[in-house]
């Protein structure tokens, strides 16, 4: 019985993600923290949508070609339209995409404090805990925030 309880608790703990089911203020704070971790000055530029995500676009104030995209989704937790329960709005950050040198400090802080800037470019993709880094295109890298 103790083993089953321990397994259930550890599954719950590891399934959690610091970037999912956030209230609006925490969501905004998490995005700002990610951007500041780059060491560059990114400012909000635009909002877009695709079939799965909402996308916040940020531009580096010193280089308009240096962009970061924050992919997220929002949902109403506890919503039940049949019972006319509106639910509570929650936001989840799915991924952040940008140039490698902008994302590396985020990866190093969140996922792998011992990460080597050069080795990571040749040894990819990598997954550490609830984080996954890959190079989906030659211009951009992506860190995904996993919640399984």
C-alpha angles and dihedrals in degrees: 000000000000090000092053092048091049090049092051093048094048091048090053093047095048093044091060121096126196089223102055134081094016129164116235097265094047090047091053091046093050092051091048091049092051091050094047091050089066090068089229131106107249121177129195111266111166150339126234140166136216128184093281109021148037111230130211114197122205129187128207105242091219096047122029090196091062106087135171123198123200112201114201144153134212131207141170110253112213094009116156114172092188090059092037091241109152098199129207122289113242131181129208126192108220101181148336122224130193146109116326095244090053095049099041095078089052091050091047093051099042106030115014120016089183094052116137115221094218099039093051091060091060100033104059155185098033135181124200118175109308094348131088126185125195143153106241092173136013091253101044143042127202135212112199122201106219125208113176 
